[in-house]
Structure formats: C-alpha cells, structure tokens
Amino acid sequence: MSTSHPAEASDTNTSSNDDHSSGTPNRRSKVWEHFEPELVEVDGALKAVCRYCGMKMASGKSGTNSLRNHIKDSCRKISADDRQRFIATIQKQPAGPFTFNPQISRELMITWCIRAEVAFNKFEDPSFSPWMTSLQPTFYCIGRQTIRNDCVRMYGRVKQTLASELQGLDSRICFTSDLWTSNQKLGYMCLTDHYVDANFALHKKIISFKALKYPHSGLAIEEAITRCMTEYGIKEKMFTITLDNASNNNTACDLLQESAKSDLMFGGQHLRVRCCAHILNLLVQDGMTIADATLEMIRDLIRHINSSPRRIQSFNEIAERESLSSKAGLVLDIPNRWNSTFDMIVEAVKYRSVLKRYAASNQEPFPSNDDWIKVEAIGDFLEAFEEATRAFSADRYPTAHTFLDNVLCIHEALKNSEMQANEAIQNLGRAMESKFSKYWDGNYNMTLVIATVLDPRKKMDFLEFFYQRLCNYFVDIETSMTSAREWMTKYFRKYEEIVRTNGVDLVCTTVSRGIMGSPVLAKRRMHQEFAHFRNQKRASNTQKSELDAYLEDEHVRDDENFEILSWWKTNKDKYPVLSTMARDFLAIPLSTVSSESAFSLSGRILSDNRSSMTPETLEALVCVKDWLYKLPGNELLSDCG
C-alpha cells in the first residue's frame, strides 16, 4: 500500500555534497527535476517516483546517488536529449569550493582571444566590462593594448618551448615555405616545419610568419629562412625544403645549399623538393586553355543564373521538379584554378536537365549534345588529376612515399587510349604532356624515390615497375635503378654512422658472464657459450646488412588501413637504421599547402577592420593559433605558482 507525502524542501545542507544528504530530499539537487514532486510511502519507506518510467526508488540515507544513476544510465523511457542535458549539468558541478584565480582567468582569456580570432578593440566595448563584472566582480578588465602585449608575451614564451623541443630532436626537419601579400600591400613569408618524433608521430608547425621587404629576391628569401633557423637553433637539422617553381625560389635554394653545405646531407644535393601541387596546376592549366572554348557556353549560362536571386529561385524551382536539391548558387570556376573548373563540370553534368529547361524557358544559349559529350569526357579526364591534387596536398599524414604512385597515375591518364579516342581529350592531353616531360619525365628528387623504397609494401620492386612503365628504353630503366640503389646505399651508410654515434648497438654481441657454481655447471656453460660463439662466427661470414635483409624480406600485404609510420614504429628494433631514415624521409611534404593554409588564417586575422596591425603582432597571432591546436590542455598557460 502506497501513501503520498509532500516532498519537503531542505533549506540547509547537511553536507557540501548532495550525495550525502539527510533523509529529507534536497530539492536543490538537479536530479529532483526528473522525479515527481511528492514522495510515496511503500512498505513504510518514502520513495521517489521517476517522471518517465514510474519506478519507485529510495532516497534516504543513501542520498541522491541512486536517483542520479537511474536518470543517467538506467531509465529506458527518458529521451536521449533529456539524458544528455542531465549528464551535462552534473558534470559542470564543481567537486569542491571554487577559488577564483585572476592570473589563470587572464591567461584563458588570451587563449580564447587568439583561438577565436577576437579583435583587440572588442575588450573595450562598453558592454564587456559589465558582463565580466556580473560573472566575477573581482576580475579586472584589461584594455586592448594590454591584451595585445599578453598575446605577444605568450608567443615568446611558447616559442622558447618549441625551440627547445626542436633542438632536442634526434631527427632531421623538413620545411615548406611560401609568400603572401596582405591587404596592407606588405609581403609575408611563411615557414612551416615538418618532422616525425621518436614516437613516429608526424608534426607540422608554423615557425615563422614575417614581413619580407621588396623585392622578393632569392637572396631575401634565403636570408629570411636562415635567420629563422638560426633563431630556433635548428640550422644543422635541415633535411629538405618544399617550394614552388618560381625563379626566386631556385636562387634561394642555391644560396641555402651554398651557405649550409656542411650542415646538409651530401652537401644539399637533394635539398629542393618542387611543390607537386604547383607542378600539377601548371600542367593542367596548359591543357585547360585548349578546353576553354568548349566550356565557355556553360560558364555564360551559370553567370546568368548566379546574377540575381530571382534567377536562382527560378533555377531551384526546376531542380525541385527534377527531384534535385536546390542551390544557393552554382559553382563558377576561377581563372588559374583548374580544380574549380572540375567542380563546375561535375555540378553542371549533375544539373544538365535543369540547365537545359532553364535555358529554354529564358531563351539562353545551351550546349549541343556533342558539346556535352566533350564536357563529360573532360570531367572524367580531370578526375585523375583531382585525386592526385588531394594526395599531394595532404599534410596531416605522410605523403612522400606516394609520390611515384601519383606520378604514374598521371602518366597513365595522359596515355589512356580510351580517353585519347575523344578529340577534345587528345588536344588537352598533348598540351599537358609537354609540361609533364619538363618536370616529371625522369627528373625526380632522390629523397622521394627512397621514400618509396621505405614503403614495406613496395620496396625496390615498385621502382622497377615504375621505370618500366615510364622509360622508353631498357638502358634508361637500368640507369635509373642503378642510381636509386647507389643513393639508397649512400644514405643507409650515412644513417648507420648517425645511429652508431647516438649509441645504438647494431651488432649482436654476447654478454660475458662469470663462471660460478660447481665445475660441472661451469663446464656446461662454457660449452654453451662456445657453441654460440661458433654459430655467430659462421653467421658473420654470410651476414646480411640491415638494408639487404629489409629488401629481401616479404613485402607487407597492401591494405587500405595500412599506416606506414605505425609499421616503422613496430619494426624499429628490427631495423634501427632504416627506421631512423624513415622518420626523416617520410616527413617530406609534397606541396606547400601547409604554408599556404596559413594565409587564409592571416587573412581573417588581418581583416580590413584590423589593417593597422603590426607585422610582429600578426606573426604572434598566426603562430600561436597554429600551436594552440598542437599542445595539450593548459600547456600554454604560464606557471601561476
């Protein structure tokens, strides 16, 4: 038999935690919002009733633990949204008394300001100080100049930490660099480092974003790069630098090679890596000049539709009748960005029937069926290059070992007989082949070739396959393979010296132990050690080098989930020299996209409303925001002691 009793509200807490409340329900606990306002008596005991499932639960000396667990985990009828909201409220409750620390609060404000790209003058908004006072009356609001100074100080503090980290690396560092012109008409140079740490994790950090005075000569670029590396104390760690094909970059690399010859491996013969995304863009742009005439009518029609909201609405009405999604606007390609042309073609082909109906109802010119066949063929042809661009532009996982793969795919696309049957593709392909021959017909940076060999799924076999597909003469295949073997051996010996210098024992040795115990045991141990010595001596006569053993071992099965850095981490003890090589060679970026991405960030920070910002402040904000995403928790916070 059950009897209802009003649930009494407790005006005082018998404990700081509602989990240890008295028998009277503590109505200030959030959990009571999910139970009926009145308790019911069941067999002489007062119980709370769940609003959702009606379950009756005790809430006496055990406090609200059982009630909270029921709503959080057990109740089957509570909605997922209500459950999540309840979990969020109990997670936000402080575990103990709260002590306000103004220094930590200020540091967190600076972190938020940088991460959210908040303009400094927002801190002097008339509404800001009252808002902060309502949250914490003792918090002192600071002005925009102080905020700016705090951001710059944070940059200097974290820069020192990063410099120590880079100096302590037991691997080399690869770099990318590019130039950008701001809305202040100032030139900036971004320098980004790429390296694989001892745990075989790939890292990427912007280490410099400095104004570069005009003219942007090769000498100016080289001086800026050298100055940055000297500031960080990492000049001797430079392995490669990835740059686009501008002539000033050629000069900069020549000067870098000359000035840092003693620090670079093999005098910097393989220092320069050409940006593959840039080469691919040049290659396709040459072909797109041939295809422009075929695409111009589609461009004109899209421009017409995008020119007014009424026309877009008319287009969307037709699209809905065709069971296609409506559009805020159609994709129109941008000059000198061929991948935007690919996106335009893909969308135009998808909405072909809609475009046709729209053109007919508005008396606009529309491509013929033959023209559409050409357009679709161009789209199919460009798809291979779109995939290669995405592969070249990745910077959050290793790409160096995929270089030859993608070059071969591009070569095959240019030679595809089915594609070449279309006249438009023939003309497009011929224009692209000349640029391919200029940059990629046997002219490969040897570090990228070796990176392919360091892929345990490919090794030397893929090189032979690759050269057989690309070389026209047998002698060229042999020459290319011989060069690859020679350089692989040279680099292996160089790294063998480095690993030995670092104290890693590369030769299996027998640990000598004192012969103790009875004479019988001593004699038996002596025979065992002699047998081991004899076997080791025989093995030394036919001992393979680590490189030979790796190349002769079975290839790893190709799997879409294969992670090359994880494989090398697992096998670092088996291949100590090659795993050290892998950390350097697999860190090489194939494009400058990682540096270019900083320009979109800097463009947002240096908006038209903040055009008076100094180059020093801009560098601090760009670099620290990049670092914020790479440091755990409160690592950026100063020691508030």
C-alpha positions as CSV (number, residue, x, y, z in Angstrom):
1,M,0.0,0.0,0.0
2,S,1.3,3.4,-1.0
3,T,0.6,6.8,0.6
4,S,1.6,10.2,-0.9
5,H,3.6,12.7,1.2
6,P,4.7,16.2,0.1
7,A,8.4,16.3,-0.5
8,E,9.9,18.7,1.9
9,A,12.4,21.2,0.6
10,S,15.6,21.4,2.7
11,D,16.7,24.9,3.4
12,T,20.1,23.9,4.7
13,N,22.7,21.5,3.5
14,T,24.0,18.9,6.0
15,S,26.9,18.3,3.6
16,S,28.6,20.1,0.8
17,N,27.8,17.3,-1.5
18,D,24.1,16.2,-2.2
19,D,25.3,12.6,-2.4
20,H,25.4,12.6,1.4
21,S,22.3,14.5,2.2
22,S,19.9,13.7,5.1
23,G,16.7,11.6,4.7
24,T,14.8,14.8,3.7
25,P,15.1,15.2,-0.1
26,N,17.4,18.1,-1.1
27,R,15.4,19.9,-3.7
28,R,18.4,21.9,-4.8
29,S,19.9,18.9,-6.5
30,K,19.2,18.9,-10.3
31,V,18.2,15.2,-10.1
32,W,14.8,16.1,-8.5
33,E,13.7,17.8,-11.7
34,H,13.3,14.3,-13.1
35,F,11.2,12.9,-10.3
36,E,7.6,13.6,-9.1
37,P,7.2,16.4,-6.6
38,E,5.6,14.1,-4.0
39,L,7.2,11.1,-2.4
40,V,5.2,7.9,-2.0
41,E,5.2,5.6,1.0
42,V,5.9,1.9,0.1
43,D,6.0,-0.6,2.9
44,G,6.7,2.1,5.4
45,A,9.5,3.7,3.4
46,L,9.4,7.0,1.5
47,K,10.3,6.6,-2.2
48,A,10.8,9.0,-5.2
49,V,8.9,8.3,-8.4
50,C,10.6,8.7,-11.8
51,R,8.6,11.1,-14.1
52,Y,9.4,8.9,-17.1
53,C,9.2,5.2,-16.2
54,G,7.3,5.5,-12.8
55,M,10.0,3.5,-11.0
56,K,9.9,4.0,-7.2
57,M,13.3,4.5,-5.6
58,A,14.6,5.1,-2.1
59,S,16.2,8.5,-1.4
60,G,17.1,8.4,2.3
61,K,20.5,7.9,3.8
62,S,21.9,6.9,0.5
63,G,21.4,10.5,-0.8
64,T,20.7,11.0,-4.5
65,N,23.3,8.7,-5.9
66,S,20.8,6.0,-6.8
67,L,18.5,8.6,-8.3
68,R,21.3,10.2,-10.4
69,N,22.4,6.8,-11.7
70,H,18.9,5.9,-12.7
71,I,18.4,9.0,-14.8
72,K,22.0,8.9,-16.2
73,D,22.2,5.1,-17.0
74,S,19.1,3.0,-16.3
75,C,15.8,4.8,-17.2
76,R,14.6,3.4,-20.5
77,K,11.9,6.0,-21.2
78,I,13.8,9.2,-20.8
79,S,14.7,10.9,-24.1
80,A,18.3,10.9,-25.3
81,D,18.3,14.8,-25.3
82,D,17.0,15.0,-21.7
83,R,19.5,12.4,-20.6
84,Q,22.4,14.3,-22.2
85,R,21.3,17.6,-20.7
86,F,21.2,16.0,-17.2
87,I,24.6,14.5,-17.6
88,A,26.0,17.9,-18.7
89,T,24.6,19.5,-15.6
90,I,26.1,17.1,-13.1
91,Q,29.5,17.2,-14.9
92,K,29.6,21.0,-14.6
93,Q,29.1,21.0,-10.9
94,P,32.4,21.7,-9.1
95,A,33.8,19.0,-7.0
96,G,34.7,21.3,-4.2
97,P,34.8,25.0,-3.2
98,F,35.8,27.3,-6.1
99,T,38.7,29.7,-5.7
100,F,39.0,32.4,-8.3
101,N,42.5,32.8,-9.8
102,P,42.7,36.0,-11.8
103,Q,46.0,35.0,-13.4
104,I,44.6,31.8,-14.8
105,S,41.5,33.6,-15.9
106,R,43.5,36.2,-17.8
107,E,45.6,33.5,-19.5
108,L,42.5,31.6,-20.6
109,M,41.1,34.9,-21.9
110,I,44.2,35.4,-24.0
111,T,44.0,31.9,-25.3
112,W,40.3,32.4,-26.3
113,C,41.2,35.7,-27.9
114,I,43.8,34.0,-30.2
115,R,41.8,30.9,-30.9
116,A,38.6,32.7,-31.7
117,E,40.4,35.5,-33.7
118,V,38.8,38.2,-31.5
119,A,39.7,41.8,-32.4
120,F,41.5,43.6,-29.6
121,N,39.1,46.5,-29.6
122,K,36.3,44.2,-28.5
123,F,37.7,44.2,-25.0
124,E,37.0,48.0,-24.8
125,D,33.4,47.6,-25.9
126,P,31.1,49.3,-23.3
127,S,29.2,46.1,-22.6
128,F,32.2,43.9,-22.0
129,S,33.2,45.1,-18.5
130,P,29.7,44.9,-17.0
131,W,29.4,41.4,-18.4
132,M,32.7,40.3,-16.8
133,T,31.7,42.0,-13.5
134,S,28.4,40.0,-13.5
135,L,30.4,36.8,-13.7
136,Q,33.2,37.7,-11.3
137,P,33.2,41.1,-9.6
138,T,36.9,40.9,-8.6
139,F,38.0,40.3,-12.2
140,Y,39.9,43.4,-13.5
141,C,39.2,44.0,-17.2
142,I,42.2,45.0,-19.3
143,G,42.4,47.1,-22.4
144,R,43.3,46.2,-26.0
145,Q,46.9,47.2,-25.7
146,T,47.4,45.0,-22.7
147,I,45.6,42.2,-24.5
148,R,47.9,42.6,-27.4
149,N,51.0,42.6,-25.2
150,D,49.9,39.5,-23.4
151,C,49.4,37.7,-26.8
152,V,52.9,38.7,-27.9
153,R,54.3,37.5,-24.5
154,M,52.5,34.2,-24.9
155,Y,54.1,33.9,-28.3
156,G,57.6,34.5,-26.9
157,R,57.1,32.0,-24.1
158,V,55.8,29.2,-26.3
159,K,58.4,29.9,-29.0
160,Q,61.1,29.2,-26.4
161,T,59.5,25.9,-25.5
162,L,59.1,25.0,-29.2
163,A,62.7,25.9,-29.9
164,S,63.9,23.6,-27.1
165,E,61.7,20.8,-28.5
166,L,63.1,21.2,-32.0
167,Q,66.7,21.4,-30.8
168,G,66.3,18.2,-28.8
169,L,65.0,16.2,-31.8
170,D,67.1,13.2,-32.8
171,S,65.8,13.5,-36.4
172,R,66.0,16.0,-39.2
173,I,63.4,18.6,-40.1
174,C,61.7,19.2,-43.4
175,F,60.3,22.6,-44.3
176,T,57.8,24.3,-46.6
177,S,57.7,28.0,-47.5
178,D,55.5,30.4,-49.5
179,L,54.9,34.1,-50.0
180,W,51.7,36.1,-49.4
181,T,50.7,39.7,-49.9
182,S,48.4,41.2,-47.2
183,N,45.7,43.9,-47.6
184,Q,48.4,46.3,-46.3
185,K,50.3,45.5,-49.5
186,L,53.1,44.0,-47.4
187,G,54.8,40.8,-48.4
188,Y,55.0,38.0,-45.8
189,M,56.9,34.7,-45.9
190,C,55.6,31.7,-44.0
191,L,57.9,28.9,-43.0
192,T,56.5,25.6,-41.7
193,D,58.4,22.7,-40.2
194,H,57.5,19.0,-40.6
195,Y,59.1,16.2,-38.6
196,V,58.4,12.8,-37.2
197,D,59.2,12.4,-33.5
198,A,60.6,9.5,-31.6
199,N,57.1,8.0,-31.2
200,F,56.7,8.1,-35.0
201,A,54.1,10.9,-34.9
202,L,54.1,13.4,-37.7
203,H,54.2,17.1,-36.6
204,K,53.6,20.3,-38.6
205,K,54.1,23.8,-37.1
206,I,54.3,27.3,-38.4
207,I,57.6,28.7,-37.0
208,S,57.8,32.0,-38.9
209,F,55.4,34.4,-40.4
210,K,57.5,37.5,-41.1
211,A,57.2,40.5,-43.3
212,L,59.5,40.3,-46.3
213,K,60.7,43.5,-47.8
214,Y,60.5,44.1,-51.6
215,P,61.9,43.0,-53.9
216,H,61.3,39.3,-53.0
217,S,64.6,38.2,-54.4
218,G,66.1,34.8,-53.9
219,L,68.7,36.4,-51.6
220,A,65.9,38.0,-49.4
221,I,64.1,34.6,-49.2
222,E,67.3,32.8,-48.3
223,E,68.2,35.4,-45.6
224,A,64.7,35.1,-44.0
225,I,64.9,31.3,-43.9
226,T,68.4,31.3,-42.5
227,R,67.5,33.9,-39.9
228,C,64.6,31.9,-38.7
229,M,66.5,28.6,-38.4
230,T,69.3,30.4,-36.5
231,E,66.7,31.9,-34.1
232,Y,65.4,28.4,-33.3
233,G,68.9,26.9,-33.3
234,I,68.0,24.2,-35.9
235,K,70.1,25.2,-39.0
236,E,72.0,21.9,-38.8
237,K,68.8,19.9,-38.7
238,M,67.5,20.9,-42.2
239,F,66.8,18.0,-44.5
240,T,64.6,19.3,-47.4
241,I,62.6,22.3,-48.2
242,T,59.5,22.2,-50.5
243,L,58.9,25.3,-52.6
244,D,57.0,26.2,-55.8
245,N,58.7,26.7,-59.1
246,A,59.3,30.5,-59.0
247,S,62.7,31.6,-60.2
248,N,63.5,33.4,-56.9
249,N,63.0,30.1,-55.1
250,N,65.6,28.5,-57.4
251,T,68.1,31.2,-56.4
252,A,67.1,30.9,-52.7
253,C,67.8,27.1,-52.7
254,D,71.2,27.6,-54.4
255,L,72.2,30.1,-51.8
256,L,70.9,27.9,-48.9
257,Q,72.9,24.9,-50.4
258,E,76.0,27.1,-50.6
259,S,75.7,28.6,-47.1
260,A,74.7,25.5,-45.2
261,K,76.7,22.9,-47.2
262,S,78.4,21.4,-44.2
263,D,75.1,21.0,-42.3
264,L,73.2,19.4,-45.2
265,M,73.3,15.8,-46.1
266,F,75.5,15.2,-49.1
267,G,76.0,19.0,-49.5
268,G,72.3,19.5,-50.0
269,Q,72.2,17.7,-53.4
270,H,68.5,16.8,-52.7
271,L,67.6,19.8,-50.6
272,R,65.0,21.3,-53.0
273,V,61.6,19.5,-53.4
274,R,59.4,21.1,-56.0
275,C,55.8,21.6,-55.0
276,C,53.9,18.8,-56.7
277,A,50.5,20.6,-56.4
278,H,52.0,23.6,-58.2
279,I,53.5,21.5,-61.0
280,L,50.2,19.7,-61.4
281,N,48.4,23.0,-61.6
282,L,50.8,24.3,-64.3
283,L,50.3,21.0,-66.2
284,V,46.5,21.1,-66.2
285,Q,46.3,24.8,-66.8
286,D,48.2,24.3,-70.1
287,G,45.5,21.8,-71.1
288,M,42.6,23.9,-69.9
289,T,43.4,26.7,-72.4
290,I,42.5,24.1,-75.1
291,A,39.3,23.1,-73.4
292,D,38.1,26.7,-72.6
293,A,36.1,27.1,-75.8
294,T,34.0,24.0,-75.1
295,L,33.2,25.2,-71.6
296,E,32.5,28.9,-72.3
297,M,28.8,28.4,-73.0
298,I,28.3,26.6,-69.7
299,R,30.2,29.4,-67.9
300,D,27.9,32.1,-69.5
301,L,24.8,30.2,-68.5
302,I,26.0,29.8,-64.9
303,R,26.9,33.5,-64.7
304,H,23.4,34.4,-66.0
305,I,21.8,32.2,-63.3
306,N,24.0,33.5,-60.4
307,S,23.5,37.2,-61.4
308,S,20.2,37.6,-59.4
309,P,18.2,35.9,-56.7
310,R,15.1,35.7,-58.9
311,R,17.0,33.6,-61.5
312,I,18.4,31.3,-58.8
313,Q,14.9,30.9,-57.5
314,S,13.7,30.0,-61.0
315,F,16.5,27.5,-61.4
316,N,15.7,25.9,-58.0
317,E,12.0,25.5,-58.9
318,I,13.0,23.5,-61.9
319,A,15.6,21.5,-59.8
320,E,12.9,20.6,-57.2
321,R,10.6,19.3,-60.0
322,E,13.5,17.2,-61.2
323,S,14.0,15.8,-57.6
324,L,17.4,17.6,-57.3
325,S,18.4,19.7,-54.3
326,S,18.2,23.4,-54.5
327,K,21.3,25.6,-54.7
328,A,22.2,28.9,-53.1
329,G,24.3,29.5,-56.2
330,L,26.0,27.4,-58.9
331,V,29.7,26.7,-59.0
332,L,31.6,29.0,-61.4
333,D,35.2,28.3,-62.0
334,I,38.0,30.8,-61.1
335,P,40.8,31.7,-63.6
336,N,44.1,29.9,-62.8
337,R,42.4,27.3,-60.6
338,W,41.7,24.3,-62.7
339,N,40.2,22.3,-59.9
340,S,37.4,24.8,-59.7
341,T,36.7,24.1,-63.4
342,F,36.5,20.4,-62.4
343,D,34.0,21.2,-59.7
344,M,32.0,23.3,-62.1
345,I,31.9,20.5,-64.7
346,V,30.8,17.9,-62.1
347,E,27.9,20.1,-60.9
348,A,26.9,21.1,-64.4
349,V,26.7,17.5,-65.6
350,K,24.6,16.6,-62.5
351,Y,22.2,19.5,-63.2
352,R,22.3,19.2,-67.0
353,S,18.5,18.6,-67.4
354,V,17.7,21.6,-65.1
355,L,20.1,23.8,-67.0
356,K,18.5,22.8,-70.3
357,R,15.0,23.6,-69.1
358,Y,16.1,26.9,-67.6
359,A,18.0,27.9,-70.8
360,A,14.9,27.0,-72.9
361,S,12.5,29.0,-70.8
362,N,14.8,32.0,-70.6
363,Q,15.9,31.8,-74.3
364,E,19.6,31.4,-73.3
365,P,22.1,29.5,-75.5
366,F,22.7,25.9,-74.4
367,P,25.5,23.5,-75.4
368,S,24.7,20.8,-78.0
369,N,24.8,17.1,-77.2
370,D,28.2,16.9,-78.9
371,D,29.5,19.6,-76.6
372,W,28.1,17.8,-73.6
373,I,29.9,14.7,-74.6
374,K,33.1,16.7,-74.7
375,V,32.4,18.3,-71.3
376,E,31.7,14.9,-69.7
377,A,34.9,13.5,-71.2
378,I,36.9,16.4,-69.9
379,G,35.4,15.9,-66.4
380,D,36.3,12.2,-66.4
381,F,39.8,13.1,-67.6
382,L,40.4,15.7,-64.9
383,E,39.2,13.4,-62.1
384,A,42.5,11.6,-62.0
385,F,44.3,14.9,-61.6
386,E,41.8,16.0,-58.9
387,E,42.6,12.8,-56.9
388,A,46.4,13.5,-57.3
389,T,46.0,17.1,-56.1
390,R,44.3,15.9,-53.0
391,A,47.0,13.3,-52.4
392,F,49.8,15.9,-53.0
393,S,48.1,18.5,-50.7
394,A,47.7,16.3,-47.6
395,D,49.8,17.4,-44.6
396,R,48.4,15.5,-41.6
397,Y,49.9,12.2,-42.7
398,P,52.9,11.1,-44.7
399,T,52.8,11.6,-48.5
400,A,56.4,11.3,-49.7
401,H,56.1,7.5,-50.3
402,T,53.0,8.1,-52.5
403,F,54.8,10.5,-54.9
404,L,55.8,7.9,-57.6
405,D,52.4,6.3,-57.3
406,N,50.6,9.5,-58.2
407,V,53.1,10.4,-61.0
408,L,52.4,7.0,-62.5
409,C,48.7,7.6,-62.3
410,I,49.0,11.0,-64.1
411,H,51.2,9.4,-66.8
412,E,48.7,6.6,-67.3
413,A,45.9,9.1,-67.6
414,L,47.8,11.1,-70.3
415,K,48.4,7.8,-72.2
416,N,44.9,6.3,-71.7
417,S,43.9,5.0,-75.2
418,E,40.1,5.2,-74.3
419,M,40.4,8.8,-73.3
420,Q,42.5,9.7,-76.3
421,A,39.8,8.4,-78.6
422,N,38.0,11.7,-77.9
423,E,39.4,14.6,-80.0
424,A,39.0,17.2,-77.2
425,I,40.9,15.0,-74.8
426,Q,43.6,14.4,-77.4
427,N,44.3,18.1,-77.7
428,L,44.1,18.6,-74.0
429,G,46.5,15.7,-73.3
430,R,49.1,16.8,-75.8
431,A,49.2,20.3,-74.2
432,M,49.7,18.6,-70.8
433,E,52.4,16.1,-71.9
434,S,55.0,18.7,-72.7
435,K,54.8,20.1,-69.1
436,F,54.8,16.6,-67.7
437,S,58.0,15.9,-69.6
438,K,59.6,19.1,-68.4
439,Y,59.1,18.3,-64.7
440,W,58.4,14.6,-64.2
441,D,59.9,12.7,-67.1
442,G,62.8,11.1,-65.1
443,N,63.6,14.2,-63.1
444,Y,62.8,13.1,-59.6
445,N,64.2,14.2,-56.3
446,M,66.1,11.1,-55.0
447,T,64.7,11.6,-51.5
448,L,61.2,10.9,-52.8
449,V,62.4,7.8,-54.7
450,I,64.0,6.5,-51.4
451,A,60.8,7.3,-49.5
452,T,59.0,4.9,-51.9
453,V,61.6,2.2,-51.2
454,L,60.9,2.7,-47.4
455,D,57.3,1.7,-48.0
456,P,57.4,-2.0,-47.0
457,R,54.6,-2.8,-49.5
458,K,56.7,-1.6,-52.4
459,K,60.5,-1.6,-51.8
460,M,62.7,-1.8,-54.9
461,D,60.1,-3.9,-56.9
462,F,57.8,-0.9,-57.3
463,L,60.7,1.2,-58.6
464,E,61.4,-1.4,-61.3
465,F,57.7,-1.5,-62.2
466,F,57.6,2.3,-62.3
467,Y,60.6,2.8,-64.5
468,Q,59.4,0.1,-66.9
469,R,56.2,2.0,-67.4
470,L,57.7,5.4,-67.9
471,C,61.1,4.8,-69.6
472,N,61.1,4.3,-73.4
473,Y,64.5,2.4,-73.4
474,F,65.8,-0.5,-71.4
475,V,69.1,1.4,-70.8
476,D,67.1,4.2,-69.1
477,I,65.5,1.6,-66.8
478,E,68.9,0.2,-65.8
479,T,70.4,3.6,-65.3
480,S,67.5,4.8,-63.1
481,M,67.5,1.6,-61.0
482,T,71.3,1.7,-60.5
483,S,71.1,5.4,-59.4
484,A,68.4,4.5,-56.9
485,R,70.3,1.6,-55.5
486,E,73.5,3.7,-55.1
487,W,71.8,6.6,-53.4
488,M,69.8,4.2,-51.1
489,T,73.1,2.6,-50.1
490,K,74.8,6.0,-49.6
491,Y,72.0,7.3,-47.4
492,F,71.9,4.0,-45.4
493,R,75.6,4.2,-44.6
494,K,75.3,7.8,-43.6
495,Y,72.4,7.0,-41.2
496,E,74.3,3.9,-40.0
497,E,77.0,6.3,-38.8
498,I,74.4,8.6,-37.1
499,V,72.8,5.7,-35.3
500,R,76.1,4.4,-34.1
501,T,77.0,7.9,-32.9
502,N,73.8,8.0,-30.9
503,G,74.9,4.9,-29.1
504,V,72.7,2.2,-30.7
505,D,74.5,-1.1,-31.0
506,L,73.9,-2.5,-34.5
507,V,75.8,-5.8,-34.0
508,C,74.5,-8.7,-31.9
509,T,77.0,-9.4,-29.1
510,T,77.3,-12.0,-26.4
511,V,77.2,-10.8,-22.9
512,S,80.2,-12.3,-20.9
513,R,79.2,-13.7,-17.5
514,G,81.4,-15.0,-14.7
515,I,81.6,-18.8,-14.4
516,M,80.3,-19.6,-11.0
517,G,78.9,-22.6,-9.2
518,S,80.1,-26.2,-9.5
519,P,82.7,-27.3,-12.0
520,V,80.1,-29.4,-13.9
521,L,77.8,-26.3,-14.3
522,A,80.8,-24.2,-15.3
523,K,81.9,-26.7,-18.0
524,R,78.3,-26.9,-19.4
525,R,78.0,-23.1,-19.6
526,M,81.4,-23.0,-21.3
527,H,80.2,-25.4,-24.0
528,Q,77.1,-23.4,-24.5
529,E,79.0,-20.1,-24.9
530,F,81.4,-21.8,-27.3
531,A,78.5,-23.1,-29.4
532,H,77.0,-19.6,-29.5
533,F,80.5,-18.2,-30.5
534,R,80.9,-20.7,-33.3
535,N,77.4,-20.1,-34.7
536,Q,77.9,-16.3,-34.5
537,K,81.2,-16.6,-36.3
538,R,79.7,-18.7,-39.1
539,A,76.8,-16.3,-39.4
540,S,79.2,-13.3,-39.7
541,N,80.7,-14.8,-42.9
542,T,77.3,-14.6,-44.6
543,Q,75.7,-11.8,-42.5
544,K,73.4,-9.6,-44.4
545,S,73.2,-5.9,-43.8
546,E,70.0,-4.4,-42.4
547,L,69.2,-2.9,-45.8
548,D,69.7,-6.2,-47.6
549,A,67.5,-8.0,-45.1
550,Y,64.8,-5.4,-45.4
551,L,64.8,-5.6,-49.2
552,E,64.7,-9.4,-49.2
553,D,62.0,-9.8,-46.5
554,E,58.5,-10.5,-47.7
555,H,56.5,-7.4,-48.8
556,V,53.8,-6.3,-46.4
557,R,50.3,-7.0,-47.7
558,D,48.7,-3.9,-49.2
559,D,45.8,-2.8,-47.0
560,E,43.7,0.3,-47.1
561,N,44.1,0.6,-43.3
562,F,47.9,0.3,-43.5
563,E,49.7,3.1,-41.6
564,I,53.3,3.4,-42.6
565,L,54.6,5.2,-39.5
566,S,52.9,2.7,-37.2
567,W,54.7,-0.1,-39.2
568,W,58.1,1.5,-38.7
569,K,57.4,2.1,-35.0
570,T,56.6,-1.6,-34.6
571,N,59.7,-2.6,-36.5
572,K,62.2,0.0,-35.2
573,D,64.2,-2.6,-33.2
574,K,64.4,-4.9,-36.2
575,Y,65.5,-2.1,-38.5
576,P,67.2,0.6,-36.3
577,V,68.9,2.4,-39.2
578,L,66.1,2.2,-41.7
579,S,63.5,3.3,-39.1
580,T,65.7,6.4,-38.4
581,M,65.8,7.1,-42.1
582,A,62.0,6.6,-42.4
583,R,61.4,9.3,-39.8
584,D,63.2,11.8,-42.0
585,F,62.2,10.7,-45.5
586,L,58.5,10.2,-44.6
587,A,58.3,13.7,-43.2
588,I,58.9,15.3,-46.6
589,P,55.8,17.2,-47.7
590,L,54.9,17.1,-51.4
591,S,53.4,20.5,-51.5
592,T,53.4,24.0,-49.9
593,V,49.8,23.7,-49.0
594,S,50.6,23.7,-45.2
595,S,52.3,27.1,-45.6
596,E,49.6,28.4,-47.9
597,S,46.8,27.5,-45.4
598,A,48.4,30.0,-43.0
599,F,47.4,32.7,-45.5
600,S,43.7,32.1,-45.1
601,L,44.2,32.3,-41.3
602,S,46.3,35.5,-41.6
603,G,43.7,37.0,-44.0
604,R,41.0,36.5,-41.4
605,I,43.1,37.9,-38.6
606,L,44.3,40.9,-40.6
607,S,40.8,41.9,-41.8
608,D,40.0,45.3,-43.2
609,N,38.9,46.3,-39.7
610,R,42.4,45.4,-38.3
611,S,44.6,46.7,-41.1
612,S,46.8,48.8,-38.7
613,M,48.1,45.6,-37.0
614,T,51.9,45.4,-37.0
615,P,53.7,42.5,-38.7
616,E,55.1,41.4,-35.3
617,T,51.6,41.1,-33.8
618,L,50.3,39.3,-36.8
619,E,53.2,36.8,-36.6
620,A,52.4,36.2,-32.9
621,L,48.7,35.6,-33.5
622,V,49.2,33.3,-36.6
623,C,51.9,31.2,-34.9
624,V,50.3,30.8,-31.5
625,K,46.9,29.9,-33.0
626,D,48.7,27.2,-35.0
627,W,50.4,26.0,-31.9
628,L,47.2,26.0,-29.8
629,Y,45.9,23.1,-31.9
630,K,49.0,21.1,-31.2
631,L,49.6,21.5,-27.5
632,P,47.5,19.6,-24.9
633,G,45.4,21.2,-22.2
634,N,46.9,24.1,-20.3
635,E,50.4,23.8,-21.7
636,L,50.2,27.3,-23.0
637,L,49.3,28.7,-19.5
638,S,52.2,30.2,-17.6
639,D,53.1,29.0,-14.2
640,C,50.8,30.9,-11.8
641,G,52.6,29.4,-8.8
